[in-house]
Amino acid sequence: MGRGYKEYPDEMVLITMIKQYNLPKETLEKAVNQAAEHALNNGWDLSDESWELPNADILYTFDNEIIDAYYRRENPNVPDWLKKSITAP
């Protein structure tokens, strides 16, 4: 049986898919790089937030707290120590 949003409502859909299909990090990174290259070659503006590319280093922690803190910057439930560690240069 596949993994789905109803079974894992607190999990990012992309994480659910990575787990369900046992997608290696390198495969995701290659696909993201290909998508970005295609977009740039077609003159698309990747600086727009809607084009934020998945961050494999964050996603492959499989830690919902870290993932939520990174992707939901205004999440009030993220502990201060985690906010500082993610926003540090």
N, C-alpha and C positions, 0 to 999 in steps of 0.2 A: 504494500500500500504506500502511496506517495505521501510526502509531507505537504501540508497545506496551511494556509493562513488561519483556518479555523482551529487547527490543532496547535499552532504556534503563533498566537496573535501578538506576542511581545517581541517577535523575532523579525528582523528585516527580511523582506521577501527574497532579496538576493542571497542572503545567508541560507534561507531554506532551500533555495535551488542549488547552491553550492554543495550543501550536505546531501540533498536527494540524489544528485548526479555525481557525487564524489569528484567534483571539479578541482583539479590541481591548481594551485596558486599561479603557476607559470602559464597555464592555459588562459586563465582570466586576464593576467597581465598582457599576454600577447593579443587577445581579442580587444582589450581596451586600447592598446597602442594602435592597432589596425583601425579601429573606429575613429580615433582621434586623427590619425593620418588622413583617412578618407574625408573627414569633415574639413580639415585644414586645406586639403587639396581642392575642395569644392567651395572654398571661400567662406565657410561658416565661422562665425565669431564664437570661439570657445570660452571667452571671458565671461559670458553670461552664466549666471548661477544654474540655470536649467541644464547646462552642459557639464556640470560637475562630474568628473570621471571617478569611478569607484577607486577607492584607496585600498589596494589589496593588503597592505601591511596592517591596516585597521581591521578590515573585514576578517582576515584569517586569524585574528586573535580569538574569534568566536565568543567574545565576551560582550554580551548585550550592553553592559554598563559603559564600556569603552566606546562601542559603536554608537550608542545613543548620544554620548557626550560629543563625539566628533560630528555626527550628522545632524543632530538637533541641538544647535548651539545655545538655544534658550531654554533647554530642559531644566526646570527647577529642581528636579530630583537628583541631579548629578552632584556628588560630593565635591567640595572645594578642592580637595587634594587631586582629584581626577581632572578637574577643569584646568588646574595649573599645569599638570603634566602634559596635557594635550596642547595647550596654547603656548608652551615654552618654545623658544626658538631652537 
